[in-house]
Amino acid sequence: MERVETIIIGGGQAGLAVSYYLQMQRQEHLILEKADRPAHVWQQERWDSFTLVTPNWTVRMPGGAYQGNDPHGFMPRQEVAAYFEHYVQRYQLPIQYGVRVTALQPIPDASGYRVTTDQETYLASQVVVATGLFQRPKIPAYASGLASDILQLHSSEYRHPQAIPPGAVLVVGSGQSGCQIAEELYQSGRRVYLCVGSAGRAPRRYRGKDIFDWLYLAGFFDRTVDKLPSPRAKFAGNPQLSGKNGGHALDLHQFARDGVKLLGRIRGGQDGQISIAPGLHESLAKVDKFEADLLKMIDEYILKAGLDAPEETIPQLRDGYEGDTEEIRELNFRSADVSTVIWAAGYSFDFSLVKLPVTDNDGYPIQRRGVTQYPGLYFVGLPWMYKYKSGLLIGVEEDAEFIAAQISPNARPAS
């Protein structure tokens, strides 16, 4: 068994950021990445036209803040992938590709951990679990009982409209991915049914700035986990937005105006039919309220800071509430000509490789700012590890620096 001082499990943005700091401190470490490239999710689990939703200036990897000539633009998928490959090369980060970690367990009667992979076993004094936000696609159990002639894809498998069979498409989930995919499909001429969830809406620009500029200035991303109304609030979806074609807003009411059929949440399904729960209008009302509350917060910040930003009124569409007077409660795939279902309800966490009781009832790591109760075991790269931005490109630097300081011989106490 090979001994390494620190093992980082996962070569995504969080794992690479921790590695950067350890490299600067000349601390022995090794990144184990199951894919064949760094941050592979950005390239291998995104559709062809994908771009960042956050502006380029929010790319703030340590030692690698965005330096291009388009800070308010939105990097396309291939450029994001190239950025991370260059990052690894620039700092000569010690990463091994094609290595899948199968178990992480404490060494009996000794300090440190045994990290078992599909190739060999390592002994490490410290382990950083940086397996990221996107681990296990959320697909309901009843999906296996749907008609076999219906193509079912998770959003991570969708690539472009021409890659799926002719016919209508059911998109389940109205977060960022679901809305962007639904928009691309209906703009390509497809009939689209969209199941609406709880993700809120935000305008792309407001009062002279991109919405992310205002959220950053107002401290939206710096909210700490202790300010959440409940532990489950950290799983709320990100606002509906797109960076495609220079960036634009996504509005479910506009979708309805353009011909998308909005549906409530799916209760279940079998063969060629699904049943749909009531409550579509209530869900739309929550989406509308999210935007109203967000703009109110920004207005209050502008007023308090005494900034010169002309007032603006965002158009309020109502199309999602109008049209059919009665919500659809059942959808028959054959009569609706649905040939494809795209599951876009996100991912769930999976830390089963850690052979210790380290997660709560929601499967989220029990930790304080990434530091667990087990000496030398850390987590990074998840939303609300410490702040809202902990799982974002704009916040990974801060968390990685903190964890690297715990690993360093001169580490300050966790706080």
N, C-alpha and C positions, 0 to 999 in steps of 0.2 A: 504494500500500500504506500502510495506517495504522500508525503507530508507537505502541506502548504499552509503558510501562516493564516491566510484569509482566502476563503472561497466565496465568490459572488455567483449566485445562481441566476442567470438571465443576462443577456447582452442587449437589452433594450435601453432606452434613454436613462432610466434610473441606475441600472447596473453600470453603464458606461460612465455616468457622472461620479459615482462612488469610486470607480477605478481611477478616474482622473486624479482625484484627491490623494488616493493611496499612492499613485505613481509619483505625484509631486512630493509626497512624504517619504518616498523610497521604501515603502512598505511592501513586503512580498505578498503577492496575491495572484489569483487566477480567476478569470471569468469563464464559466461553463455555459455555452449557448447551444440549444438543441437545433437551431436552424443553421443555414450555411452562410449567413451574413448577419451583421449587427442590425438591431432594431427592425427585424424582418417583417413585423406586422405592418409597418407603413407601406411596404411594397407588395407583400404577398397576400395580405388580407384586406386590401382596399380595391375598389372598382377603378377602372381605367381612367376616368375623368376626375378622380378624387384630388382635392387640394386641401391644404390646411384650412381650418375654419378660423383660426386665430391669425392675426397679421404676422408677417415675417419678423417684426421686431420682438415678438414674444418668444422667439427661439433663443433661449438663454442658457445653453449648456455651459458649464464652467470651462473657461478658456476657449469657448467657441460661440460667443454671442454673434448673432447675425450681422454681417458686415457688407452685405450686398447693396445695390443701388435702388432697391425697391422695398423699403422697410414696411410700407403699408400695403404691399401686395400679399399674395397667398401662394406659397410654394406648391407646385404640383407633386404628385406622388413620387415620380422618378427623381425629382430634385431633392426631396426629403431623404430618400434612400441614399442618394449619392452624398448628401451632407454627412450622414452617420458613418458611411464607409470612409470618407475622408477624415472624419474625427478620430476614428480608431487608428488610422495610418499616421496621422499627424502626431499623436501622442504615444504611438507604439504601445497601445494598451494590450496586456497579455490575455488574449481571448482564444479559446478553443471552440471551434464550430463542430456541429454534428454530434454533440454530446448531450444525451438526455439524462438528467438526474432522476433517479427512481426512488431514493430514500435519503432522508437526513435524520440522523438519530444521535443522541449523546453517547459518548464512549463510557461504558460502565467503569466505575472506580477510577476515573481519570477526568481531566478537564479537556474540553474540546468536543469535536463532533466527527462522526463518520459520514462521509458523503458518498453514496453509492450511485454509480452511473451505469449505463448500458455497455460501458467499455472497461472501466476500472474503478477502484475505490480510493478515496482520498481521506486523509486525516487533516483536520483543520482546527486551529484554535478559535477562529471566528468564522461565522457564516452570515452572509447578507443575502436574504431572499428578495430577489428583484425580478420576479416572474411576471410582473406587469398587471395591467388592467384587464387584458383580454385573454382569458384562460379557457373557460368552458362556454361555448355558445349556448344561449338560452333557447331551447326548443322544447315546447311542452310535450308531455308524454303521449297525448292523444294524436300527435302528428303522425305517429307510426300507423294509426288506423285509418288515415285518409286514403283516398283512392290511389292505386299504384300508378295510374297514368298521369298523375299530377306531379310535376317537377317541384321538389322542395329544396330551397337553398337558404342557408344562413346569409345574412348581409355580407359576411366576410368572404363568401364564395361568389357573389355577384360580380360581374365584370362590365357588361354593357348590354343594351337592349337586344342586339343581334345574336347574343349568345344563348338566349332562352327561346323556347318554342313560340310560334305565333299564338295570339290569343290574349285575353285579359290577364292581369296580374293582381294578386292580392298581396299587399305589403302589410305586415303585422308589426306595428310599432311606429310612433311618430316622433322619435327623437331625431338627432341630427342625421344619422345614417338613413333611417327610414324615410324622412322627408326628402333628403337629397336624391335618394334612389327613386322614390315615387315621382319627383319632379322630372328627372331625366327620362323616366319611362313614359309619362304622359306627354312630354314635349316631343318624344320620338313617334307619337301617334298611338301609343298603347292605351287601352281602356284600363284604368287603375282603380282598385278598391283599396282604401287605406284605413286600417284600424287605429283609432286615436288613443294615445296613452296620456301620461301625465306631464310630459316634458313641456316647458314653457316656451314662449316666443319672445324674440328681441328684434328690434330693428337693426339693420346693418349699420346705418349711420343715424346720428341724432345730434342736433344742435352743433353741427359743424365738425364732428369727429366720428371716427369709427366707434361702435359701441364698446369695443375692448379698450380703447383709450380711456373712455370715461370710467369703465369698471376698474381699471388699474388705478387711475387717479383717486377714485373714491374709496379705495381699499377693499373692494369686493372680493378680490382674490386672497387677501390677507386675513380674512375671517378665520378664527381658530375653532377647532372642533368643539370646544367647551361652550361655544355660543349657539350651537345647533339646538333646535327645539326638542329633538329626540335623536337617539342613536341611529335610527333608520333614515333620518333625513339626509344622511351623507350619501345615500344611494339615488338621490333625485337626478334625473337626466339633465344634460346640459341644454341650454336654450337652442331652439331651432334656428339655424343660420347656415349660410353657404359661403364658401370662398371662391366658387366657380365664376369664371368670366369677370374677374375683378371684385367679386364679393357682392352678395345681395341678401335681402331678407327672404325668409320662407314663411308664408302665411297660409294656414289651413283654409281660411275663408277664400283666399285667392285660388287655392287648389280647387275648392268646390265650384267657384265661378268658372274655372277652366275645364270643368267636367269630371274631376275626380269625385268618386262616391265615398264619402266619409262614413265610417262605421264605428260602433262602440267596441268594447273589448270582447274578445272571443271567449265564450264559456266552455266550448268543447266542440268536437267534431268527429265524424266517422264517415267512411266511404267518400261520397262526393258532396258532403254538405257540412256546414258549420253552423252553430247556434251563437247568437250574439246577444250580449247583455244590454239592457237599457242603460241610458246615462250618457249618450253622446253629447247632448247639449251641456250637461254638467261638466264634462271633460273640457269642452271648448271654452266654457266660462272660466275654468281654472287657467287655461292657456292665455286667455285675454287678460285675466287679473295679474298673471305673472308679469306681462309686459307693462301694465299700468303701474304696478308696484316698483318695477325696475326704473321706469322713467321718473317716477316720483322721487326715488332715491337720488338719481342723478340731478334732478332739478334742485333738490335740497342741497346737494354738494356744491353745485354751481353758485347758488345764492350765498351759502355760508363762506365759500372761498372768494366771493366777489369777482367772479370771472366774467369776461365779456364774451358771452355766447348767446346769440340771438335766439329767442324763444321759438319753439317749433311744435306744431301739432301733427302727430302721426295719424294718418287716415285710419279709421276704424271700420273694417268691413264686417258684414253680418251674414254673408252668403251661407256659411255653415249651419246657421239656424233656420234658413229659409229653404225653399224648394219643397221636397216631400214633407208633408205634415206628419207622417208617421215613420219612425225609425225602422230600418231593416232589422228584423230579429233572426232571420235565417238567410243563408246564402247558399244556393245550389250551384256548384261549380259548372255543371253541364249547361244549365239554362243561362248562366251568366258568362259562359264561354271562358271560364278561368282555366288557364293551362299551367300556371306557375304560382307558387306561394313563396314569398321571401320573408323569412323570419328576421325581423330587425328590432328585437326587444333587448339587444345587448348581450352581456356576458355575465356569468357568475364566477365567483372566486373558487379556486380549488387549491388548497394547501395540504392535500392528503400526503404529499411526499414528506412533510415534516412529521416525524413520529413522536410528537409531543402535543399535549393539550394546549395549543397556542391560539385557538380561534374561539370566538363567541358563538351564540346561537345563530347568527347571520352568516357565519363562515368568515368573518373579518378578523384579522389578527388582533390579539390582545396585546397592546403595546402602549408605550408613551413616547410619542415623537419617534416611533420606529424602534425603540429599545424595548425588548421583552424582559420578562422576569428571569430568563435563562441567560446566564453570563455568556457573552460572545455571540448571541443570536439576535439578528436585526432584520427589519423589513424596510423597504423603501419602494416608492413609485406608485402608491395607491392613493386614491382621493381621501382627503381628510386625515392623513397620517398625523398631520399637525395643523395644516391650514387647508383651505379649499384648493389652493394651487398645488398641493403636494403631488398630485398625479399629472400635472400639466408641464409642458415644456418651459413655461414661465416660472415654475416653482421648484423644479427638480434640483437645481443648483443648491438652493438653501438647505433642503433636507439631506442631500448627499454630503455636503460639507459637514453637517452636524454628525452624521453617522460615522464618517471617516475620522472625525475627531475622537469619537468613542473608541475606535479601533487603535488609534495612535497611542504610543506609550505615554504621551503627555496629554492624554484626553482630559477634558474638563468633565465634571460629573453631569449625568443626564438631568435635565430639568424640564 
